């Protein structure tokens, strides 16, 4: 039985080998037919395929064409951020005497260049990541050098603020919140998002990066009018051809000069600090109000470093309802979380907000909230001889028993409204028959809430005839009121 099985196995093996050989020969014949294009040199199956099944008739030889050399993207990782930026330069170069002028100006100040580029190390990776994600030229990562020297606290004479220098109105248009607690024009992530949104919009309008940059500096309306003027005069409408202010005329050459320096720093005698091609910061969620100083302590970083990554903060406290995340150096984000979880204190914020119920002097507010007038003015930027209008949101010490955090409404919309302080004089007048708080307020041009407060009554209270009513009126009006009360009415003259 065993012998028969062995013979059967050998026969099966021979049969399989023969089939494989025939298949190989058939495939080889088919390949030869394809290579030669001769329909009769292949199998009968392939011959019939050529004449019956192939659209357009028999197969023809493939024409040969010479190959062309193409640029192959390097597979090696960038050495540092400067190398990464250079690899994705995509804007056309601007060649002009103004570019040469700015190259000389920058290269004559190597220490200034080094300070700017050293300051950029905190933000450059994030900006380049965003540019690449949007498929935008990486030259734009150098724009904050021109706008603000990469200083997020920079502010111009036109009230433009932050690395990307947004004026208040443009900032609001691109949803950068500006209130007493924070200014998103200085926020690293929010302002970068807004700047790139704006630049993309401008490039879509003008179809040219140089014109888009001119519009970023000069305004889209101004660039549009300059282009229209040149069209009417049958003139070219490129960036070098437009009539524009000197600041805008130098704007793109400045960026081109910085691009040239970054492209070849040795040529200009400039040393760029090494900036690693990796994230500098990480985001951390904030769920409770927390003092800025305590947040820096939890992160175990200097207070100045914390403020450099969170420059939008206007006050010494972070309101979780209005700013739910902060930025921390990459390695310190985990340290912050660990120290926050281990914190055993009763609260993390020593400040809260107080909304003025009526128009008050700073001295009166200070007494109510338990702080010195000087501290109140300094903390809330209240100048001398200014009244705090009703509804103003002020930062004040947090009472010991208060556990509730600041609301979203106050954190997102807090504003301080001031008006010139007019010298007031305490005046006492007598109420007439049927006089009320409201009627007295209307008569003397003051608020009902103030009349009620001055006389320690409710806003709906009534006065008895001849009842003394205390008013605080401007000096001139008070004098007039006092004089009128002393003058006896003249008797009628009989004729």
C-alpha positions as CSV (number, residue, x, y, z in Angstrom):
1,X,0.0,0.0,0.0
2,X,2.8,2.3,0.9
3,X,4.6,1.6,-2.4
4,X,1.4,2.6,-4.4
5,X,1.1,5.9,-2.5
6,X,4.7,6.7,-3.4
7,X,4.2,6.0,-7.1
8,X,1.0,8.1,-7.0
9,X,2.8,11.0,-5.4
10,X,5.5,11.0,-8.0
11,X,3.0,10.9,-10.9
12,X,1.2,13.9,-9.4
13,X,4.4,15.8,-9.1
14,X,5.3,15.2,-12.7
15,X,1.9,16.2,-13.9
16,X,2.0,19.5,-11.9
17,X,5.5,20.2,-13.2
18,X,4.4,19.7,-16.8
19,X,1.4,22.1,-16.4
20,X,3.6,24.8,-14.9
21,X,6.1,24.4,-17.8
22,X,3.3,24.8,-20.4
23,X,2.0,27.8,-18.6
24,X,5.4,29.4,-18.6
25,X,5.9,28.7,-22.2
26,X,2.5,30.2,-23.1
27,X,3.2,33.3,-21.0
28,X,6.6,33.6,-22.7
29,X,5.0,33.4,-26.1
30,X,2.4,36.0,-25.1
31,X,5.1,38.3,-23.9
32,X,7.1,37.9,-27.2
33,X,3.9,38.7,-29.2
34,X,3.4,41.9,-27.2
35,X,7.0,42.9,-27.6
36,X,7.2,42.2,-31.3
37,X,3.7,43.3,-32.2
38,X,3.4,40.2,-34.6
39,X,-0.1,38.7,-34.2
40,X,0.9,35.3,-35.7
41,X,4.0,34.6,-33.5
42,X,1.9,34.1,-30.4
43,X,-0.7,31.5,-29.5
44,X,-3.9,31.1,-31.5
45,X,-5.7,32.6,-28.5
46,X,-3.7,35.7,-28.5
47,X,-3.9,35.9,-32.4
48,X,-7.7,35.8,-32.2
49,X,-7.6,38.4,-29.4
50,X,-5.6,40.8,-31.6
51,X,-8.1,40.6,-34.5
52,X,-11.4,40.3,-32.8
53,X,-11.3,41.7,-29.2
54,X,-9.0,44.7,-29.2
55,X,-10.7,47.9,-30.2
56,X,-9.1,49.7,-33.1
57,X,-7.5,46.5,-34.6
58,X,-4.2,44.7,-34.0
59,X,-1.8,46.0,-31.3
60,X,1.0,48.2,-32.6
61,X,4.6,48.6,-31.3
62,X,5.0,51.2,-28.5
63,X,6.9,54.3,-29.7
64,X,9.9,55.1,-27.5
65,X,10.6,58.6,-26.2
66,X,13.6,59.9,-24.3
67,X,13.2,60.4,-20.5
68,X,13.5,63.8,-18.9
69,X,15.3,64.7,-15.7
70,X,12.9,66.0,-13.0
71,X,13.6,67.6,-9.6
72,X,13.4,65.0,-6.9
73,X,12.3,66.3,-3.4
74,X,14.9,65.5,-0.8
75,X,13.9,62.7,1.6
76,X,16.2,63.9,4.3
77,X,14.7,65.8,7.2
78,X,15.4,69.6,7.4
79,X,18.5,70.4,9.5
80,X,16.6,73.2,11.4
81,X,13.8,75.6,10.9
82,X,15.8,77.8,8.6
83,X,16.5,74.9,6.3
84,X,12.8,74.0,6.4
85,X,11.8,77.5,5.5
86,X,14.3,77.7,2.6
87,X,12.9,74.4,1.1
88,X,9.4,75.9,0.6
89,X,10.2,79.4,-0.7
90,X,7.6,79.9,-3.4
91,X,7.2,83.6,-4.0
92,X,8.9,85.2,-7.1
93,X,12.0,87.1,-6.1
94,X,11.9,90.9,-6.3
95,X,15.0,92.5,-7.8
96,X,15.4,96.2,-7.2
97,X,17.7,98.8,-5.7
98,X,15.4,99.0,-2.6
99,X,16.1,95.3,-1.9
100,X,19.9,96.0,-2.1
101,X,19.4,99.0,0.2
102,X,17.5,96.9,2.8
103,X,20.1,94.0,2.5
104,X,22.8,96.5,3.4
105,X,20.7,98.0,6.3
106,X,20.1,94.6,7.9
107,X,23.5,93.1,7.3
108,X,25.0,96.2,9.0
109,X,23.1,95.3,12.2
110,X,24.0,91.6,12.8
111,X,23.2,91.9,16.5
112,X,19.8,93.2,15.7
113,X,19.2,90.3,13.3
114,X,20.3,87.9,15.9
115,X,18.0,89.3,18.6
116,X,15.0,89.2,16.3
117,X,15.7,85.7,15.1
118,X,16.4,84.5,18.7
119,X,13.0,85.9,19.7
120,X,11.3,84.1,16.9
121,X,12.3,80.6,18.2
122,X,9.2,80.4,20.3
123,X,6.8,81.0,17.4
124,X,8.5,80.0,14.1
125,X,7.7,76.2,14.1
126,X,4.0,76.9,14.7
127,X,3.8,79.6,11.9
128,X,5.6,77.4,9.4
129,X,3.4,74.4,10.2
130,X,0.3,76.6,9.5
131,X,1.8,77.9,6.3
132,X,2.5,74.4,5.0
133,X,-0.9,73.1,6.0
134,X,-2.4,75.9,3.9
135,X,0.1,75.4,1.1
136,X,1.3,79.0,1.4
137,X,4.8,80.3,0.7
138,X,7.1,79.9,3.7
139,X,8.6,83.4,3.1
140,X,5.5,84.6,4.9
141,X,6.9,83.2,8.1
142,X,9.5,86.0,7.9
143,X,6.8,88.7,7.8
144,X,6.7,89.3,11.6
145,X,10.4,90.3,11.4
146,X,9.2,93.2,9.2
147,X,6.0,94.0,11.2
148,X,7.1,93.7,14.8
149,X,10.6,92.2,15.0
150,X,8.7,89.2,16.4
151,X,7.6,91.1,19.5
152,X,4.0,90.1,20.4
153,X,3.8,93.1,22.7
154,X,4.7,95.6,19.9
155,X,2.2,98.4,19.3
156,X,2.4,101.1,16.6
157,X,1.4,104.7,16.5
158,X,-1.7,103.6,14.6
159,X,-2.7,101.3,17.5
160,X,-1.7,98.2,15.6
161,X,-0.7,95.4,18.1
162,X,1.0,92.0,18.2
163,X,3.4,90.1,16.0
164,X,1.2,90.6,12.9
165,X,0.2,94.2,13.8
166,X,-3.6,94.3,13.5
167,X,-5.3,97.6,14.1
168,X,-8.4,97.3,16.3
169,X,-11.0,97.3,13.5
170,X,-9.3,94.7,11.3
171,X,-8.7,92.6,14.4
172,X,-12.4,92.6,15.2
173,X,-13.2,91.8,11.6
174,X,-11.1,88.6,11.9
175,X,-12.6,87.7,15.2
176,X,-9.7,88.7,17.5
177,X,-11.4,89.6,20.8
178,X,-10.3,92.8,22.5
179,X,-11.5,93.5,26.0
180,X,-10.1,94.5,29.4
181,X,-8.9,91.0,30.1
182,X,-7.2,90.0,26.9
183,X,-6.2,91.2,23.4
184,X,-6.2,88.4,20.9
185,X,-4.2,90.6,18.5
186,X,-1.3,89.6,20.6
187,X,-2.3,85.9,21.0
188,X,0.3,83.7,19.2
189,X,-2.2,81.2,17.7
190,X,-5.2,83.5,17.2
191,X,-3.3,86.3,15.5
192,X,-1.4,83.8,13.2
193,X,-4.7,82.3,12.2
194,X,-6.1,85.8,11.4
195,X,-3.0,87.0,9.6
196,X,-2.9,83.9,7.3
197,X,-6.7,84.2,6.7
198,X,-6.2,87.8,5.7
199,X,-3.2,87.1,3.4
200,X,-5.0,84.3,1.7
201,X,-8.0,86.6,1.1
202,X,-5.7,89.3,-0.3
203,X,-4.0,86.9,-2.6
204,X,-7.3,85.7,-3.8
205,X,-8.3,89.3,-4.6
206,X,-5.1,90.3,-6.4
207,X,-3.7,87.0,-7.6
208,X,-0.1,88.1,-6.7
209,X,1.7,87.8,-3.4
210,X,3.6,91.1,-3.8
211,X,0.3,92.9,-4.2
212,X,-1.3,90.9,-1.4
213,X,1.6,92.1,0.9
214,X,1.2,95.7,-0.2
215,X,-2.5,95.4,0.6
216,X,-1.7,93.9,4.0
217,X,0.4,97.0,4.8
218,X,-1.6,99.7,2.9
219,X,-5.1,98.3,2.8
220,X,-6.9,96.4,0.1
221,X,-8.9,99.5,-1.0
222,X,-5.8,101.6,-1.5
223,X,-4.1,98.9,-3.6
224,X,-7.3,98.4,-5.6
225,X,-7.6,102.1,-6.4
226,X,-3.9,102.3,-7.4
227,X,-4.4,99.4,-9.8
228,X,-7.5,101.0,-11.3
229,X,-5.6,104.2,-11.8
230,X,-2.8,102.5,-13.7
231,X,-5.3,100.6,-15.8
232,X,-7.0,103.9,-16.8
233,X,-3.5,105.3,-17.8
234,X,-2.7,102.0,-19.7
235,X,0.2,101.4,-17.3
236,X,1.5,98.1,-15.8
237,X,-0.2,97.1,-12.5
238,X,2.5,95.0,-10.8
239,X,3.8,95.9,-7.4
240,X,6.8,98.0,-8.7
241,X,4.5,99.9,-11.0
242,X,2.0,101.3,-8.5
243,X,2.2,104.7,-6.9
244,X,2.2,104.1,-3.2
245,X,3.4,105.6,0.2
246,X,7.1,105.2,1.0
247,X,6.3,102.7,3.8
248,X,4.6,100.4,1.4
249,X,7.2,100.9,-1.3
250,X,9.8,99.6,1.1
251,X,7.6,96.8,2.6
252,X,8.1,94.0,0.1
253,X,11.8,94.9,-0.4
254,X,12.3,94.5,3.4
255,X,10.7,91.0,3.2
256,X,12.8,90.1,0.2
257,X,16.0,91.3,1.9
258,X,15.2,89.1,4.9
259,X,14.5,86.2,2.6
260,X,17.9,86.7,0.9
261,X,19.6,86.8,4.3
262,X,17.9,83.6,5.5
263,X,18.7,81.9,2.2
264,X,22.4,82.7,2.5
265,X,23.3,84.2,5.9
266,X,27.1,83.7,5.3
267,X,27.0,86.0,2.2
268,X,25.8,88.8,4.4
269,X,27.9,88.1,7.4
270,X,24.9,87.2,9.5
271,X,24.7,84.4,12.1
272,X,21.2,82.9,12.6
273,X,20.6,81.0,15.9
274,X,19.9,77.3,15.5
275,X,16.2,76.7,15.9
276,X,15.2,73.0,16.0
277,X,12.6,71.7,13.7
278,X,10.2,70.7,16.4
279,X,7.4,72.3,18.4
280,X,8.4,74.8,21.0
281,X,5.1,75.0,22.9
282,X,2.1,72.9,23.7
283,X,-1.5,73.9,24.6
284,X,-2.9,73.2,28.1
285,X,-6.6,73.4,29.0
286,X,-7.6,75.8,31.8
287,X,-10.8,74.8,33.7
288,X,-10.7,77.2,36.7
289,X,-9.6,80.9,37.0
290,X,-5.9,81.0,37.9
291,X,-3.4,83.8,38.7
292,X,-0.8,84.3,36.0
293,X,2.0,84.1,38.6
294,X,0.7,80.8,40.0
295,X,0.4,79.3,36.4
296,X,4.0,80.2,35.8
297,X,5.0,78.6,39.1
298,X,3.1,75.4,38.3
299,X,4.8,75.3,34.9
300,X,8.2,75.9,36.6
301,X,9.2,78.6,34.1
302,X,10.1,82.3,34.6
303,X,7.1,84.7,34.6
304,X,8.6,86.5,31.6
305,X,8.7,83.3,29.6
306,X,5.1,82.6,30.5
307,X,4.0,86.0,29.3
308,X,6.0,85.7,26.1
309,X,3.9,82.6,25.2
310,X,0.7,84.1,26.5
311,X,1.1,87.8,25.5
312,X,-2.7,88.4,25.0
313,X,-3.3,88.6,28.8
314,X,-4.0,92.1,30.1
315,X,-4.5,91.3,33.7
316,X,-2.7,89.2,36.4
317,X,-5.4,86.5,36.2
318,X,-6.5,84.0,33.6
319,X,-10.2,83.7,33.3
320,X,-11.1,80.2,32.2
321,X,-14.4,81.3,30.7
322,X,-12.7,83.6,28.3
323,X,-9.3,81.9,27.7
324,X,-9.8,78.2,28.1
325,X,-6.2,77.3,27.1
326,X,-2.7,78.6,27.6
327,X,0.6,77.9,25.9
328,X,3.6,76.4,27.7
329,X,7.0,75.1,26.6
330,X,6.6,71.6,25.3
331,X,8.4,69.9,28.2
332,X,6.7,72.0,30.8
333,X,3.1,71.3,29.9
334,X,3.1,68.0,31.7
335,X,4.9,69.6,34.7
336,X,2.1,72.1,34.9
337,X,-0.6,69.5,34.9
338,X,1.1,67.5,37.6
339,X,1.7,70.5,39.9
340,X,-1.9,71.7,39.3
341,X,-3.3,68.3,40.3
342,X,-1.1,68.2,43.4
343,X,-2.2,71.7,44.5
344,X,-4.1,71.6,47.8
345,X,-5.0,75.3,48.2
346,X,-8.5,76.4,48.4
347,X,-8.5,78.4,45.2
348,X,-6.1,79.3,42.3
349,X,-7.3,82.8,41.6
350,X,-7.1,85.8,44.0
351,X,-8.9,88.2,41.6
352,X,-12.5,88.5,40.4
353,X,-14.6,91.0,38.6
354,X,-16.9,93.7,40.0
355,X,-19.5,95.5,37.7
356,X,-20.2,99.1,38.7
357,X,-23.9,99.4,39.5
358,X,-23.9,103.2,38.9
359,X,-21.5,105.9,37.8
360,X,-18.9,106.4,40.6
361,X,-15.6,108.0,41.5
362,X,-12.6,105.7,41.7
363,X,-12.3,106.5,45.4
364,X,-15.9,105.4,46.0
365,X,-15.3,102.1,44.1
366,X,-12.1,101.5,46.0
367,X,-13.9,101.7,49.3
368,X,-16.6,99.3,48.2
369,X,-14.2,96.6,47.0
370,X,-11.6,97.0,49.8
371,X,-8.5,98.2,48.0
372,X,-6.6,101.4,47.7
373,X,-7.6,104.0,45.1
374,X,-4.1,103.9,43.6
375,X,-4.1,100.1,43.2
376,X,-7.6,100.3,41.7
377,X,-6.5,102.9,39.1
378,X,-3.3,101.0,38.2
379,X,-4.9,97.6,37.9
380,X,-7.8,98.9,35.8
381,X,-6.1,101.7,33.8
382,X,-8.2,104.5,35.2
383,X,-6.7,107.9,34.8
384,X,-7.1,110.8,37.3
385,X,-10.2,113.0,37.1
386,X,-12.3,110.3,35.4
387,X,-15.6,108.8,36.5
388,X,-16.3,105.0,36.2
389,X,-19.5,104.7,34.3
390,X,-22.3,102.3,35.3
391,X,-21.8,98.8,33.8
392,X,-18.0,99.0,33.8
393,X,-16.2,95.6,34.5
394,X,-13.4,96.1,37.0
395,X,-10.8,93.6,38.3
396,X,-10.8,93.5,42.1
397,X,-9.6,91.3,44.9
398,X,-11.5,88.1,45.3
399,X,-13.4,87.8,48.6
400,X,-12.3,84.9,50.8
401,X,-15.7,83.2,50.7
402,X,-16.2,83.5,46.9
403,X,-15.7,80.2,45.1
404,X,-17.5,81.0,41.9
405,X,-15.4,81.8,38.8
406,X,-16.0,84.7,36.5
407,X,-18.9,84.2,34.0
408,X,-18.5,83.9,30.2
409,X,-20.4,87.1,29.7
410,X,-18.0,89.1,31.9
411,X,-14.9,87.4,30.7
412,X,-15.7,87.8,27.0
413,X,-17.3,91.3,27.0
414,X,-15.7,93.1,29.9
415,X,-15.1,96.8,29.2
416,X,-14.4,99.9,31.3
417,X,-16.2,103.0,30.3
418,X,-15.0,106.3,31.6
419,X,-16.2,109.9,31.5
420,X,-14.6,113.2,32.6
421,X,-15.1,113.9,36.3
422,X,-17.0,117.1,36.8
423,X,-16.6,118.8,40.1
424,X,-19.7,118.2,42.1
425,X,-21.1,120.0,45.1
426,X,-23.4,118.6,47.7
427,X,-26.7,120.5,47.5
428,X,-29.9,120.2,49.5
429,X,-33.2,121.2,47.9
430,X,-36.7,120.9,49.2
431,X,-39.1,118.5,47.5
432,X,-42.4,119.8,46.1
433,X,-45.7,118.2,46.4
434,X,-45.9,114.7,44.7
435,X,-42.1,114.7,44.1
436,X,-40.5,111.3,43.6
437,X,-36.9,110.1,43.1
438,X,-37.6,109.9,39.4
439,X,-39.1,113.4,39.1
440,X,-36.2,114.9,41.0
441,X,-33.7,113.1,38.9
442,X,-35.3,114.3,35.7
443,X,-35.5,117.9,37.0
444,X,-31.9,118.2,37.9
445,X,-30.4,116.0,35.1
446,X,-29.0,113.2,37.2
447,X,-29.8,109.4,37.4
448,X,-32.6,108.1,39.6
449,X,-30.1,105.5,40.9
450,X,-27.8,108.3,42.1
451,X,-30.7,110.3,43.7
452,X,-31.8,107.1,45.5
453,X,-28.3,106.3,46.7
454,X,-27.6,109.9,47.9
455,X,-30.8,109.9,50.0
456,X,-30.7,106.2,51.0
457,X,-34.1,105.4,49.6
458,X,-35.4,103.1,46.8
459,X,-35.6,104.2,43.2
460,X,-39.4,104.2,43.4
461,X,-39.6,106.2,46.6
462,X,-41.7,109.4,47.0
463,X,-40.7,112.6,49.0
464,X,-42.9,114.5,51.3
465,X,-43.6,118.2,50.5
466,X,-40.6,120.4,51.7
467,X,-38.6,117.3,52.6
468,X,-34.8,118.0,52.2
469,X,-33.4,116.1,49.2
470,X,-29.6,115.7,48.8
471,X,-28.2,116.1,45.4
472,X,-24.6,116.2,44.0
473,X,-24.6,118.7,41.1
474,X,-21.9,120.3,39.0
475,X,-20.6,123.5,40.7
476,X,-22.3,125.9,38.3
477,X,-25.7,124.2,38.5
478,X,-25.4,123.8,42.3
479,X,-24.7,127.6,42.6
480,X,-27.7,128.4,40.4
481,X,-29.9,126.1,42.4
482,X,-28.8,127.5,45.7
483,X,-29.2,131.1,44.5
484,X,-32.7,130.4,43.2
485,X,-33.7,128.9,46.5
486,X,-32.6,132.1,48.3
487,X,-34.4,134.6,46.0
488,X,-37.9,135.4,47.2
489,X,-40.5,135.7,44.5
490,X,-41.5,139.2,43.6
491,X,-44.9,140.5,44.5
492,X,-47.2,141.4,41.6
493,X,-47.3,145.2,41.0
494,X,-50.8,146.6,40.8
495,X,-51.4,149.2,38.1
